[in-house]
C-alpha cells in the first residue's frame, strides 16, 4: 500500500511542477491554488509512504516520478523537444525507479 501512496504522491508532484508554469510567479489565483494544494498533498503523501518505505528509495522514486512526468507533460503539451538523447535519459530515470522498487525490502 505504501508504494501506491508514493506513486500518488509522485503524481501530485507532477501537478505542482506543472502548476508552477501556469501560476506565473503566483500571480494567477487558480493555478497558484492548484499548485499549493498539489504541493501539500504531495508532501503529505510522501510522509505517509515514508512510514513504511526506506527514505532513500522512496525519495528517489518520488522525485523520479515527478521528473519523468513533468518532462513528459512538457513534451506532449508544451511542444518541448523530444530528442533521442532526452528520451534515452528519461529511460535511464525510469530504469532507476524500477530498480529501486525491485531492490526495496518492502
C-alpha positions in Angstrom: 0.0 0.0 0.0 2.9 2.4 0.8 4.1 2.1 -2.8 0.7 3.1 -4.2 0.6 6.1 -1.8 4.1 7.0 -3.0 3.0 6.8 -6.7 0.1 9.1 -6.0 2.5 11.5 -4.2 4.6 11.5 -7.3 1.6 12.3 -9.5 0.8 15.3 -7.2 4.5 16.3 -7.6 3.9 16.5 -11.3 0.9 18.6 -10.6 2.7 21.2 -8.6 5.6 21.4 -11.0 3.3 21.9 -13.9 1.2 24.3 -11.8 4.3 26.5 -11.2 4.4 27.1 -15.0 0.9 28.3 -15.2 0.9 30.2 -11.9 3.3 32.7 -13.4 5.1 33.5 -10.2 2.0 33.0 -8.2 0.3 36.0 -9.9 -2.6 33.9 -11.2 -5.1 32.8 -8.5 -6.4 29.4 -9.7 -3.1 27.9 -10.9 -1.5 29.2 -7.7 -4.1 27.5 -5.6 -3.8 24.3 -7.6 0.0 24.4 -7.2 -0.2 24.9 -3.4 -2.8 22.1 -3.0 -0.7 19.8 -5.1 2.4 20.6 -3.1 0.7 20.0 0.2 -0.8 16.7 -0.9 2.4 15.5 -2.5 4.5 16.2 0.7 1.8 14.7 2.9 1.5 11.5 0.9 5.3 11.2 0.8 5.4 11.5 4.5 2.7 8.8 4.8 4.7 6.5 2.5 7.9 7.0 4.5 6.3 5.3 7.5 6.9 2.0 5.7 9.4 2.6 3.0 13.2 3.3 3.2 13.9 7.0 2.9 16.4 6.9 0.1 14.4 4.6 -2.2 11.1 6.5 -1.5 12.6 9.9 -2.1 14.4 8.8 -5.3 11.2 7.2 -6.7 9.1 10.2 -5.7 11.4 12.7 -7.4 11.8 10.3 -10.4 8.1 10.1 -11.0 7.9 13.9 -10.7 10.8 14.4 -13.1 9.6 11.9 -15.8 6.0 13.1 -15.6 7.0 16.7 -15.8 9.2 16.2 -18.8 6.5 14.1 -20.5 4.0 16.8 -19.9 6.3 19.3 -21.4 6.9 17.2 -24.5 3.2 16.3 -25.0 1.5 19.6 -24.1 4.1 22.4 -24.4 5.9 21.2 -27.6 9.2 20.8 -25.8 11.8 18.8 -27.7 11.8 15.0 -27.6 15.2 14.3 -28.9 16.5 10.7 -28.8 19.1 11.7 -26.2 16.4 13.3 -24.0 14.2 10.2 -24.3 17.2 8.0 -23.5 17.9 10.0 -20.3 14.2 9.6 -19.4 14.6 5.9 -19.9 17.6 5.8 -17.6 15.5 7.6 -14.9 12.7 5.1 -15.3 15.1 2.2 -15.1 16.5 3.7 -11.9 13.0 4.0 -10.4 12.1 0.4 -11.3 15.5 -0.8 -10.0 15.0 0.9 -6.7 11.5 -0.5 -6.4 12.7 -4.0 -7.1 15.6 -3.7 -4.7 13.5 -2.3 -1.9 12.9 -4.7 1.0 9.2 -3.9 1.0 
